[in-house]
Amino acid sequence: MTRRHFHTIIIGGGPAGMGAAISLLKDKAEVCVIDKAVFPRDKTCAGLVTAKTYRLIRALFGDENTDGIFCCSANTIRLFDRSELLTESALRQPVRLVNRRHFDNALVEEYKRNGGTMLEGEKDLKIDYEKNTVTLSDGEALSYDYLLFADGALSMAHKELRVDRRGLAFGIEAYIPARQLEVSSVDLYFGYLNSGYIWVFPHGETVCVGAADQFRRGADYRKLLTGFLSELGVDPQGVRYVGAFLPYGELIPQNRLPENVMLLGDAGGFTDPISGEGLYMSMQSGIYAAQALGTPSPKKAYLDSMEFISRTVRDGKKVQKAFYSFPIQKTFLKKVRGKNRLVAYFFEEMVDEYHYEYRSVKQLLADYKKSK
């Protein structure tokens, strides 16, 4: 028996799901968000908030002061080739950082405050696409007009699509008390991983140290991060690690799903293959999906809106293969050594904002030379 009908049911209460949910509430839609976790919960993510992401956060929270959401900010980005400092680049405007446990919970609380229905701790869902129902773990069923999956890189929707998960990345991170590791800049370390990097980001009273790489069965990522922490002079004894699978440049085709079912954020493969940034694409996909549901052809409208992001993923995947090949990366790191302004320009134009596409890197370099 159906307990209640909703205009939209969203599986997953992270930034993608909440981007859609909060946007739909503004249009007075009946929304239900279902998540397997109970908030607040941990989430593997470095937590860097670019300028383009900050605008989306402000849009979701309205005109309210959002400063309490961020744990700190950084004015400098540093690149390392293993332990060698290559560049130390001052940014024109600081980047903000969030702890995902607190940030995601703030989104959930904003959604609840606006009257949204939230079901937490639901780990055993059953989807009937023909009947448009979601059956909860206690056997009760909810019906929907639209179903949005925002449940991460291992989305339950992938079973229906038979998604090959061999192309995923794996991320692992730990939080170190700031008194043990003094860091005020955004630090990226290359040379430790085959197809990824290590990050060390300030998080207020803690420092987030993490690594992400294309997943390889048998790889000991915990051992890798433990060794890295030791190199930084941090005693890894008692350090708690959290890990998760992440998209790595593979878009998930959605045309085999029913017309009223869409994939958002990581569930759709929407993560930048070079920077690894997922927050922007996740939140933007949720907002676009909400806007598309009010059109005559919602899925087409949604995928059309996502074309720039999809193109960024596709083009980034091509660049990724070259950038993370060992000889090319070593050449790149050698060439950027000491080029602080170039690194800042690239970050500000292609990470903080998407002023250039990956297919336009040559144009970016030409414009950089003109700006010198």
N, C-alpha and C positions, 0 to 999 in steps of 0.2 A: 504493500500500500504506500502511495506517495504521501509523505508528510507535508510537503510544501513545494510550491513551484517558484522558481526564480528566473528572472530574465537571463541572468548569467551566473554560472558556477565557475569558479576559478580554482584550479588545483595548484596550490603553492602560494605561500604568503610572503615571499621575498619581494625585492624591488620590482620585478616584472609583474608579478601578480598584483601588488599593491598599486603600481602605476596604473593598471587597468581598473582595479576596484575603486580607488578613490576618484578617478576620472568619471567612472560610470555613476557613482553616487551623486556627483555634481549634476548629472542629467536625470536624477530621480529614478534610476533603475533599481530594481530589486536584485541585490548581489549577495552571493554567498561565497566566502573563501574557505577552502578546506586545506589543512596542512597536517602532515604526519607528526610534526613536532609541536611542542608546547612552548610558546614564546615567553620570555626571551630565550633564544637558543644560539649556539655557536654557528659560525659560517666561515669557511675558509675563503679569505679574500684580503688582499693587502689594504683595501679601504681607501685608495686614492680617489679623490673627487676632483675631476677636471672642471674647467669653467663651464663647458657645455652641460655637464651633469648637474652642476650647481644650479643652473637655470631651471632644470627640470624639477629639482627638489623644491625650489622656491615656488614653482607653479603648483606642485601638489599640495604644499602646505599653505598656499595662499599668501596673504600679506603678513602672516605671523612671523615673529623673529625665530629664525632657524639656527642661530649661533650655538645654542646648547646642544645641537645634534652632533657637532664636530668635536673631535677630541683634541685636535691641534692643527697647525698649519706649518708649511715649510716654504722657505724662500730660495732654496738651493737644491739642485739635482747634481749628483755625482755619479760618474761611471768608473767602474773598476775592471781591470783584466786580472782576475783572481785577486791577489792582495795589492796589486799596483794601482794607485789612483791615476786615472787618465785625464779626467776633466772635473772641474768644479764650477758649475754654471749658475750664476745668479739669474733669477726669473723676474720678469717685469712685474708680475703679480703673484702673490703666494698661492700655493695649492692647498686645499683643505684635505683633511683625512678623517675617516670615521672608523669606529670599531663596529663591525657588522652586527655583533650581538645587540648593541645599543641602537644602532641606526635602524635595523630591520624592525626592532620592537617599537621604535618611535613611529614608523610607518603604520604598523598594526594598530597602535593606539590612536593614531589620527583617523584611520579607517573606522575603528569602533566608535570613536567620538562623533563621527558623522552618520552613525546609525547602521553601519554595515554588519552583516551576520558573519561571525567567525567561528568555525569548528576546528578545534585543535586536537592533536593526539590521535588523529584518524589514520591508522597505518594499514588498514585492510579495506581498500575501496574496490568496488566492482562497477565497471562502466558498461552500459548497454547503449550503444550508439543508435540502434534502430528505435528504441523506445525513448531515447533522450533522458536517461535516468542515471544517477549516481547512487549506488547503494552503500550505505555506511557500514562500519564494522559491527554495529548492533542490529543490522538487518533492515533498518529504515531506509527508504528510498526518497531521493529528491529529484524533481524533474527540472529541466532547463530548456530555454530557447537556444542559448549559446553555451559552449563549453570551451574554456581557455586553459591550456596546460602551461603552467609556469613553475614546474617542479624540478627544474635543473637538468643537468647533462644526462642523467639516468632516468629521464621522464618515463612514467608508466605508459605514455602514449607510444613510445618507441617499440613496445612489444607488438602493437598492431602493425607498425611499419617495418618491423624486422630490421631495425637499424643496426649496422655494423659498428660496434663500439671500439674497434681497434684503433681508430683514429683520434681517440680522446687524449687529453693531457691529464696529468695528475698533479695536484697541488698539495703541499704540506706546509704548515706553519706553526710557530710557537710564539708566545708572548713573554718577553723578558722584562723584569722590573727595570725601569729607567735608571735606577741607582747602580745597576750592574753593567749597563751599556748606554753610554751617553751619545745620543744621535739626534741631530736637529735638522738634517737634510734628508732628501729622498735619495737613497743609495741603491744602485743596481750593479750586481756583480755578474760578469760573464766569465766563461772559461771553466766552470764547474760542471756544466750540464751539456748534453749533446744537442738539445733542441729547446733550450729555455734559459732562464736566469734565476738568480737569487736576489731577493729584495730585503732591505733593512729600512723600515719606515718608522718614524716617531709616532707614538700613539698616546701622547700625554704622559701618564704615569708609567706606561709600558712602552716597549719597542716591539714592533711586529717583524719577525724574521721568518721568511718563507721562501719556498722554491717551487717552481712549476716547470714541468718538462713533458714532452710527449711520453705517454705511458708505455713502459716496457715491462712485460711480465718478468718477475724475478728481481727487478731493481730494488735496492734497499734505500728508499728516499729518507727514511728516518736516520739511518746511519750517515747518509750524506749531510743532512742538516746538523746532526750532532757533531760531526767533524768540523763543519763550518763554524759552529758556535765556539768550539774549542779554539779555532784559529783567531776568533775575535776576542779571546780571553774570557769567555763566559763558561762557567762550570755547567755542563749540560745535565748534571745529576738532578733528577727530580723534575726536569722540564716536561711539560705536558704538550703533546703534539696533536694537532687535528688535521685531517686530510680529506680531500674530496676529488672526484673526477670533474674535469672542466672541458668545455669545447675547445677545439684546436684547429679551427678553420674549415670545418665541414658543416655546411648548411644541411638541415634536415628537410627533405621534400615533404610538402604538406598536401599535395594534390590527392593522395590516396586516403586522406581523412575526410569525413563528411564535411559538407559545406559550412556547417555551423560549428566546426571544431577548428581551433587554431593553436599554434605553438608560439610561446613567447620566450624571450630571453634565452638562457642557456638551453632550454628545451628545444628551441629552434636552431641552436648552433650559433646564436648571435653574440659572439665575443671577438674582439679584435685579435687577429692571429699574430700580430707583431708585439704590441704592447701588453696584450693579455687583459686589457680593460674590458670589464663586463657590465659595470654599473650603468654606464650611459646607454648601451644598446638594450639592456634589460628594461630600464625604466621607459625609454623611448618606445620600445615595442609594445609595452603595456598601454601607453597613452595612445599610440596609433591604433591599436586594436579596439580600444574603447570608442574612438572616433569613428572607426569603420563600421561598428555595429549599427550605426544610425543611417547607413546608406543602403541602396537597393541590392548591391552585391558585396556584402561585408568581407568575404575572404579575399576577393579580388582587390577591393579597396585597401585592405590591410597589407597585402603583399606588394601592391603598387607603392604604398607609403613607405614600405621597408626597402624599396629598391636601392636607395643610396647605401643603406647599411648592409644589405646583401652584397652589393658590389664591393664594398669595403672589405667584407669577409673574403669574397672570392679573389680579389686582387691581392689582399694581404697574404692569402695562402700561397700565392705564387712567389711573392717577395720572401715569405718565411722560409721556403725551401732553399733559397739562395743564402739568405742572411745567416741561417743557422747551420750552414755547411761549414765545416771547420776551417778550410783554407780561406774562404771568403770572409768569415767573421774575424779571423786573425788579421787579415789585411785591413778590414774596416776599423778594428780597434787600434791598429797601428796608425792609420790615417787621422783618426779623431783625437789622438793624444795631444793634449794642450789646446784643442780648439773649443774653448769654453763657450764662445758666442754661437758657434755653429750648433752645438748641442742644445743650447737654450732656444735658438731659433726653431730647430726641428721640433722640440717639445712643445713650444708655444703654438706653432702653426699646424702640427699634425697629431698631437696628443691632447693638449689642452683644448684645442679647437680642431675641427676637421676643415681647415681652410684649403687643404690640398688633398687629393686622393692619392693612393699608393701608385697609381699609374702616372701620376704627375710629379714624381720625385725629382726628375731632371729639371722641371720648371721651378720647383722649390729651391733647388741649389742655385739655379740661375738668378732667381730673385734675391736669394741670400747674398750672392756676390754683388748685386747692384746696391744692396742696403748697407754694405760695409763702408 
